[in-house]
Amino acid sequence: MRICRFLIIVAILVLACPGTRAQFKRDAFTQNYSDLKDTTARKDSIDKMFSFKEFFRGVSHKQELLPGTLFAGSMLFIGSQQIYHKDYWKLPIIYGGLGATVGLGIHYRRQYNASVSDYEAAYALDPNTTLTVDEHARNLSTAMFIGAGAIYWATLMDGVIRYPSGGRHPHPGKATLYSILLPGLGQAYNGEYWKIPIYWGGLVASFHYYNLNNTNYLRYKRIYNEATDPESGVKPPISAETALYYRDVFRRWRDYSIVAILGVYLLQIIDANVFAYMQEFDVSDDLSMHIAPAIITPETTYAMHHTPIAPTGYGLSVGFRF
């Protein structure tokens, strides 16, 4: 009985609305999915990801740049972000710091290399020579190059921080670049602090297993080389076949650890980007379903029909609000 009543009600609704336009014709064939006003439509997947012409026009303040374009260009042309943001006073600090650290790094590295050459020459003449290698110069050289890298990293980070969000927070571009420069920083920018221990835990665990597997790989590689070298004079504790097996196993697991490191790093970048976009996705409290009668008139413009006039159908238009 209930089914019969439902069918009668539906038939009455359909007959009472003869002028209703079809759902298929109204939405499916007239909706525009490539509105030129939409930034996504204007910048779709077929556009080039980076343009030097666009980059230099932006640095010359002739047009606005997306944060990704500005960041990519600044990785090669250091200080471009500061020029774009008109922070000209920072340029002497950046170039002066990089010039000093790189120059001192090269100087101390040459000093170390010269000490190595002198030691080798002296050792060839007298194995008991008191001449030593200048390890202090090598340490200073390494420290200078690390300092140059830190200045370079800070320059890129400063450019991302100074990029205007345009009233949007979080900005997906900034969230992505934050995660590229420092894992977990994009999640902090999005306000999702609980994710930071997860990603850092994954990175620390991956680095730990990389170090463990690489140490064992080098160990069994040395044992295998000693076992297969008749002139080594060393008797390994295991056979060459066993050493070869474990060498290959730990090398494979070392490579898996590298893949894990890259995977966690890329995952946290994607996570920061996606959830920055999702911040604007609002689910309304008005969760409802709307049912209305509809006359379904197939659109012959977009379909092939064997008959000159397609029959008209009757049905229901169902809409969901969420």
C-alpha positions in Angstrom: 0.0 0.0 0.0 2.7 2.4 0.9 4.5 1.9 -2.4 1.2 2.5 -4.3 0.6 5.7 -2.4 4.2 6.9 -3.2 3.8 6.2 -6.9 0.5 8.1 -7.0 2.1 11.1 -5.3 5.0 11.1 -7.7 2.7 10.9 -10.7 0.6 13.8 -9.4 3.8 15.9 -9.0 5.0 15.1 -12.4 1.7 16.0 -14.1 1.4 19.2 -12.1 4.7 20.5 -13.4 4.6 20.3 -17.2 6.9 23.4 -17.7 9.8 22.1 -15.6 13.1 22.0 -17.5 15.1 18.9 -17.5 17.9 18.4 -15.1 20.2 17.0 -17.7 19.7 19.8 -20.2 19.8 22.6 -17.6 23.0 21.6 -15.8 25.0 18.9 -17.7 24.9 20.6 -21.1 25.1 24.2 -20.1 27.5 24.3 -17.2 30.8 25.8 -17.9 33.7 24.1 -16.2 36.4 26.4 -17.7 35.3 29.8 -16.6 38.0 32.2 -17.6 37.5 34.2 -14.4 38.7 31.2 -12.5 42.4 31.1 -11.7 42.5 27.4 -12.0 41.0 27.6 -15.5 43.6 30.2 -16.5 46.5 28.2 -15.0 45.7 24.6 -15.9 48.0 21.7 -16.2 49.1 22.5 -19.8 50.7 25.8 -18.8 54.4 25.9 -18.4 55.4 25.7 -14.7 58.2 28.4 -15.0 58.9 31.2 -17.4 62.0 33.3 -17.2 60.2 36.1 -19.0 57.5 36.1 -16.4 60.1 35.9 -13.6 62.1 38.8 -14.7 59.0 40.9 -15.4 57.9 40.2 -11.8 61.3 41.1 -10.4 61.2 44.3 -12.4 57.8 45.1 -10.7 55.9 44.9 -14.0 53.6 42.1 -12.9 52.8 40.0 -9.9 54.4 36.6 -9.4 53.1 33.5 -7.7 55.2 32.4 -4.7 56.3 29.2 -6.5 57.6 31.1 -9.5 59.4 33.7 -7.4 60.9 30.9 -5.2 62.1 28.8 -8.2 63.8 31.8 -9.8 65.4 33.0 -6.5 67.1 29.6 -6.1 69.2 30.5 -9.1 69.2 34.3 -8.9 69.9 34.8 -5.2 68.3 37.9 -3.8 65.5 38.1 -6.3 62.9 37.7 -3.6 64.3 40.7 -1.7 64.3 42.8 -4.9 60.6 41.8 -5.6 59.6 42.8 -2.1 61.7 46.0 -2.3 63.9 45.0 0.6 67.0 46.4 -1.0 68.8 47.0 2.3 69.1 43.2 2.7 71.1 42.7 -0.5 74.5 43.9 0.9 74.1 41.6 3.9 73.2 38.6 1.6 75.9 39.1 -1.0 78.5 40.2 1.6 77.8 37.1 3.8 77.8 34.7 0.9 81.0 36.2 -0.6 82.8 36.2 2.8 81.9 32.6 3.7 82.5 31.1 0.3 85.7 33.0 -0.1 87.0 31.9 3.3 85.9 28.3 2.7 87.9 28.2 -0.5 90.9 29.8 1.2 91.0 27.3 4.1 90.3 24.4 1.7 93.4 25.3 -0.4 95.4 25.7 2.8 94.3 22.2 3.9 95.1 20.7 0.5 98.5 22.3 0.5 99.2 20.8 4.0 98.3 17.4 2.7 100.6 17.7 -0.3 103.5 18.8 2.0 102.9 15.9 4.3 102.8 13.4 1.5 106.1 14.8 0.1 107.7 14.8 3.5 106.5 11.3 4.4 108.0 10.0 1.1 111.4 11.3 2.2 111.1 10.5 5.9 108.4 8.2 7.3 109.2 9.6 10.7 108.5 13.2 9.7 106.9 15.5 12.3 105.0 17.4 9.7 101.2 17.0 10.1 98.1 17.8 8.1 96.3 21.0 9.0 93.1 19.6 10.2 92.1 22.9 11.7 92.0 24.5 8.2 89.8 21.7 7.0 87.4 22.2 9.9 87.3 26.0 9.2 86.6 25.4 5.5 83.7 23.1 6.3 82.3 25.6 8.8 82.5 28.4 6.2 80.7 26.3 3.6 78.0 25.4 6.1 77.6 29.1 7.0 77.2 29.9 3.3 74.5 27.3 3.0 72.7 28.7 6.1 72.7 32.2 4.6 71.4 30.8 1.3 68.6 29.0 3.2 67.8 32.0 5.3 67.5 34.2 2.1 64.9 31.9 0.6 63.0 31.6 3.9 63.0 35.4 4.3 61.5 35.7 0.8 58.7 33.3 1.6 57.9 35.0 4.9 57.7 38.4 3.2 55.4 37.2 0.4 52.0 38.8 0.9 49.1 36.4 1.6 46.5 38.6 0.0 44.2 38.3 3.0 44.2 34.5 2.7 45.4 32.4 5.6 46.8 29.9 5.2 48.2 30.6 1.8 48.7 27.2 -0.1 51.8 28.5 -1.9 53.5 29.7 1.3 52.5 26.5 3.2 54.1 24.4 0.4 57.4 26.4 0.4 57.6 26.3 4.2 57.5 22.5 4.1 60.1 22.5 1.3 62.5 24.6 3.4 61.8 22.9 6.7 59.8 19.7 7.1 56.8 20.3 9.4 56.9 24.1 9.1 54.0 24.0 6.6 51.9 22.0 9.1 52.7 24.6 11.8 51.7 27.4 9.4 48.4 25.6 8.8 47.9 25.2 12.5 48.1 21.4 12.4 50.9 21.1 15.0 49.9 17.5 15.9 51.2 16.3 12.5 54.7 17.6 13.2 55.8 14.7 15.5 54.4 12.2 13.0 56.5 13.5 10.0 59.6 14.2 12.1 59.3 10.7 13.6 59.1 9.2 10.1 62.2 11.2 9.0 64.2 10.3 12.1 63.4 6.7 11.8 64.2 6.6 8.1 67.6 8.3 8.8 68.3 5.9 11.6 67.7 2.8 9.4 69.7 4.4 6.6 72.7 4.9 8.9 72.3 1.4 10.3 71.9 -0.3 6.9 74.7 1.7 5.4 77.1 0.8 8.3 76.4 -2.9 7.8 76.7 -2.6 4.0 80.1 -1.1 4.3 81.1 -3.7 6.9 80.2 -6.7 4.7 81.6 -5.0 1.6 85.0 -4.7 3.4 84.7 -8.4 4.5 83.9 -9.5 1.0 86.8 -7.5 -0.5 89.2 -9.0 2.0 87.9 -12.5 1.4 88.3 -12.2 -2.4 91.7 -10.5 -2.3 94.4 -13.2 -2.0 97.1 -10.5 -1.2 95.2 -9.0 1.7 96.6 -11.5 4.3 93.4 -11.2 6.3 91.2 -14.2 7.1 87.6 -13.0 7.3 85.2 -14.5 10.0 82.7 -15.6 7.3 83.0 -16.9 3.7 83.0 -14.6 0.7 79.6 -16.0 -0.4 78.0 -15.2 2.9 79.6 -11.7 3.0 78.3 -11.1 -0.6 74.8 -12.1 0.4 74.7 -9.8 3.4 76.3 -7.0 1.5 73.6 -7.1 -1.1 70.8 -7.3 1.5 72.0 -4.3 3.5 72.6 -2.3 0.3 69.0 -3.0 -0.7 67.6 -2.0 2.6 69.8 1.1 2.6 68.2 2.1 -0.7 64.8 1.4 0.7 65.7 3.8 3.6 66.5 6.5 1.1 63.2 6.0 -0.6 61.5 6.2 2.8 63.2 9.5 3.6 62.2 11.0 0.2 58.7 9.6 0.6 58.1 11.2 4.1 59.6 14.5 2.9 57.4 14.6 -0.2 54.3 13.5 1.8 54.6 16.4 4.3 54.9 18.9 1.4 51.8 17.5 -0.3 50.0 17.4 3.1 50.8 21.1 3.7 49.6 22.1 0.3 46.4 20.1 0.3 45.2 21.1 3.8 46.0 24.7 3.1 43.6 24.6 0.2 41.1 22.6 2.3 40.9 25.4 4.9 38.5 27.2 2.6 36.3 24.2 2.1 33.2 24.9 4.2 30.6 22.2 4.9 27.3 24.0 5.7 25.2 23.1 8.6 22.2 23.0 6.2 22.4 19.3 5.2 19.3 18.6 3.1 18.0 16.8 0.1 15.6 18.4 -2.4 13.4 16.4 -4.7 11.4 18.0 -7.6 9.7 16.6 -10.6 11.4 17.1 -14.0 10.8 16.6 -17.7 13.9 15.1 -19.2 14.5 16.2 -22.7 17.7 14.7 -24.2 20.0 17.2 -25.8 20.4 16.0 -29.4 23.3 18.4 -30.1 25.7 16.4 -28.0 24.5 12.8 -28.7 23.9 10.5 -31.6 20.3 9.4 -32.2 18.9 6.9 -34.7 15.5 8.7 -34.6 15.0 12.3 -35.7 13.1 13.2 -32.6 14.1 11.8 -29.3 11.3 10.9 -26.8 10.8 13.0 -23.8 11.2 11.4 -20.4 9.6 12.1 -17.0 11.4 11.8 -13.7 12.7 13.5 -10.6 15.4 16.0 -10.0 17.3 15.3 -6.8 19.6 17.9 -5.3 21.8 17.7 -2.2 23.0 20.6 -0.1 26.0 20.2 2.1 
